[in-house]
Each structure stands twice: as C-alpha cells, then as structure tokens.
Amino acid sequence: MDDRDAAHAPTVAPIGVAATAASTGDSHADTLAAGVGGPAAPAVPDGARYQLGPTIGAGGMGEVVSASDRRIGRDVAVKRTRGVPGPELAARFLREAQIQGRLDHPAIVPVYDLGVDDHGRPYFVMKRLAGTALADVLAGGPPDARARRRLLAAFVDVCLAVEFAHTRGVIHRDLKPANIMLGDFGEVYVLDWGVARVLRDGPERAGDDIVSLDGRGTHAGAVLGTPGYMAPEQARGDAVSAASDLYALGATLFEILT
C-alpha cells in the first residue's frame, strides 16, 4: 500500500473515545510519554488509529482483516461482524471478545482493543499471527520422528493453555488441529474461542451459546463443535465440562501420532 492508498484507507475507532482527543490531536499517550522524558507518541486521532488492510479470513457472519496500529506502530488483526448486528448478536460478539481477552496466556491470542467502527460494526483488535495451522501440517502426510517431536512439544503448550482456560471456568468446545496455530518462530496458539462456554454463567440454556463468526452456533439448540472431535455428551447436545475438551485433545493427539 503506497502513501496515496494509505491516506484513503478505512479506519476504525475505539469505544469510549473522548471527543477532545480527536479535536485537538492530543492523546493521553502523548502526555504520559512526555512526562517520563521519552519520545512523544504519534499524534494520531483515536478515530484514525487503525488503518485497515486486506481481509485475511472470513466466515458466515464475520471477517478478520489485517490492520496497522498507527499510534503504536505495529501490525494487528481486526475481527469484526460483516454487517451491523442486532443487540443480541452484538452482545454475544462482545462476550466472545471478553472471554478471549481475559484469558491472559502465552498460547492464547491477546486482545488489544474493542470498539465500534464508523459503520456501527463492533470489532476487536488482536495480535496478528504468522504461522501454519496444525491441520495444514498434518495434511502434508505423517511427520517424521523429528517433526513429530516438535508437534508433541507444541501439543503440550496447547494442553497447558486449555488447562489455564479451565481454571478460569472456560470450556473451548471446538478444539481441533484447524484451531491450533504453529507460529513461524516457535509460538503456539489456541484459536477461535467463539463457541466457548463459561461454566460460572450457570446451566446451559438454548440460545445462550456464543455465536461464532464462521457461522456456527447461529440458532437455538445447535450442537456446537466439529464432528470427529466432539465428546459424546457434546454431540448429544448435553452439558459440556472440561472432560469434553480433553476428548477433543485426545482426538488431536491421535492425529499427531498416526
């Protein structure tokens, strides 16, 4: 993208922005940086903070686009709904972002920001990843002994991330190789918390499930998850527990080993 394109690239604005920041070009970050003797942060109005790039992923109801955080100067990913959602869908999208955002673990993609764009679409901003899905690695054929050891080490990191989520009362419900990212520099990430279940929310009820942005779980009573990785109770539509995620991890391990 050249300078002329950048000048006209779409932007998104965070929620709860003070009007004075946009009108004066000042920011709280500028004041903080100047106060500690460091270089002042770029005077980027909040409404122009994220410069959007091409779409890098899309599903039935949403999409992920690449973006640049002009204030901090880093590449990010912005997940947003395709259109302006109704109150129920907007609330579920917000809940998805908050669940992922509060799971502060090295193998869970961090959430940096949450907001609504100029068209009224909610979005949240995440770390932009570079790597390969475990499913794509396994699709290349059985790994040799050395590669399998690396995959098993990555699998341990996945298990630790899932254990961390369970200690916070969160059940993923869609663990599978396609939702495991192997970073280019040894990182491992558990992706797609869009159908996660928070156990302390109380008993499951029809319609309580988070709506995933790839089109899953979009109607009451839907069986959420992926056939082949779902525990029997999950496939029946019964209440899930941490054991349901363990079943999916076992199915993933089977694929790595065979």
RAHU-V58343 format. One record per pair of residues at least 6 apart in sequence whose C-alpha atoms are under 8 Angstrom apart, sorted by the first residue. I is the first residue (numbers start at 1). J is the second residue. If there is no record, write none. Layout:
((I/J) (I/J))
This chain:
((6/51) (9/51) (9/52) (9/53) (10/51) (10/52) (11/47) (11/48) (11/49) (11/50) (11/51) (11/52) (11/117) (11/118) (12/47) (12/48) (12/49) (12/50) (12/51) (12/52) (12/115) (12/116) (12/117) (12/118) (13/46) (13/47) (13/48) (13/49) (13/50) (13/115) (13/116) (13/117) (13/118) (14/46) (14/47) (14/113) (14/114) (14/115) (14/116) (14/117) (15/114) (15/115) (15/116) (17/46) (20/26) (21/27) (21/45) (21/46) (22/45) (22/46) (22/47) (23/45) (25/43) (25/44) (25/45) (26/43) (26/44) (26/45) (27/43) (27/44) (27/45) (29/40) (29/41) (30/40) (30/41) (30/42) (30/43) (31/40) (33/39) (33/40) (33/41) (34/40) (41/71) (41/72) (42/70) (42/71) (42/72) (43/71) (44/70) (44/71) (48/70) (49/69) (49/70) (49/71) (50/67) (50/68) (50/69) (50/70) (51/67) (51/68) (51/69) (51/70) (52/65) (52/66) (52/67) (52/68) (53/65) (53/66) (53/67) (53/68) (54/65) (54/66) (54/67) (55/63) (55/64) (55/65) (55/66) (56/63) (56/64) (56/65) (56/66) (57/63) (57/64) (57/65) (58/64) (58/214) (59/213) (59/214) (59/215) (60/213) (60/214) (60/215) (61/81) (61/82) (61/83) (61/212) (61/213) (61/214) (61/215) (62/79) (62/80) (62/81) (62/82) (62/83) (62/213) (62/214) (63/79) (63/80) (63/81) (63/82) (63/213) (64/77) (64/78) (64/79) (64/80) (65/77) (65/78) (65/79) (66/75) (66/76) (66/77) (66/78) (66/128) (67/75) (67/76) (67/77) (67/78) (68/74) (68/75) (68/76) (69/75) (69/76) (75/127) (75/128) (76/125) (76/126) (76/127) (76/128) (77/125) (77/126) (77/127) (77/128) (78/123) (78/124) (78/125) (78/126) (79/123) (79/124) (79/125) (79/126) (80/121) (80/122) (80/123) (80/124) (81/121) (81/122) (81/123) (81/213) (82/121) (83/121) (84/119) (84/120) (84/121) (84/122) (85/121) (89/211) (90/122) (92/210) (92/211) (93/122) (93/210) (93/211) (94/122) (95/210) (96/193) (96/194) (96/195) (96/196) (96/210) (97/111) (97/114) (97/124) (99/170) (99/193) (99/196) (100/108) (100/109) (100/110) (100/111) (100/193) (101/110) (101/111) (101/112) (103/110) (103/164) (103/165) (103/168) (104/110) (105/161) (105/164) (106/161) (106/189) (107/157) (107/158) (107/161) (107/187) (107/188) (107/189) (107/190) (108/161) (108/189) (108/190) (108/191) (109/126) (109/127) (109/189) (109/190) (109/191) (110/126) (110/127) (111/124) (111/125) (111/126) (111/127) (112/124) (112/125) (112/126) (112/127) (113/124) (113/125) (113/126) (114/122) (114/123) (114/124) (114/125) (115/122) (115/123) (115/124) (116/122) (116/123) (117/123) (129/183) (130/183) (130/184) (131/181) (131/182) (131/183) (131/184) (132/181) (132/182) (132/183) (132/184) (133/177) (133/178) (133/179) (133/180) (133/181) (133/182) (134/177) (134/178) (134/179) (134/180) (134/181) (134/182) (135/176) (135/177) (135/178) (135/180) (136/178) (138/255) (138/256) (142/256) (142/258) (143/256) (148/256) (148/257) (151/256) (152/256) (154/182) (154/188) (155/253) (157/188) (158/180) (158/188) (158/189) (158/190) (159/249) (161/190) (162/172) (162/245) (165/171) (165/172) (166/242) (169/198) (169/199) (169/200) (170/196) (170/197) (170/198) (170/199) (171/196) (171/197) (171/198) (171/199) (171/240) (171/241) (171/242) (171/245) (172/193) (172/195) (172/196) (172/197) (172/245) (173/195) (173/196) (173/197) (173/224) (173/225) (173/230) (173/240) (173/244) (173/245) (174/192) (174/193) (174/195) (174/196) (174/224) (174/225) (174/226) (174/229) (174/230) (174/245) (174/248) (175/229) (175/245) (175/248) (175/249) (176/226) (176/229) (176/248) (176/249) (176/251) (176/252) (177/252) (179/190) (179/191) (179/192) (180/188) (180/189) (180/190) (180/191) (181/188) (181/189) (181/190) (181/191) (182/188) (182/189) (183/189) (194/210) (194/211) (194/212) (194/213) (195/209) (195/210) (195/211) (195/212) (195/216) (195/217) (195/224) (195/225) (196/209) (196/210) (197/209) (197/210) (199/241) (203/239) (204/239) (206/220) (206/221) (207/219) (207/220) (207/221) (208/220) (209/217) (210/217) (211/217) (211/218) (212/218) (216/224) (217/223) (217/224) (221/237) (222/237) (223/234) (223/235) (223/236) (223/237) (224/234) (225/234) (227/235) (228/251) (229/247) (229/248) (229/249) (229/251) (229/252) (230/244) (230/247) (230/248) (231/244) (231/245) (231/247) (231/248) (233/239) (233/240) (233/244) (234/240) (234/244))
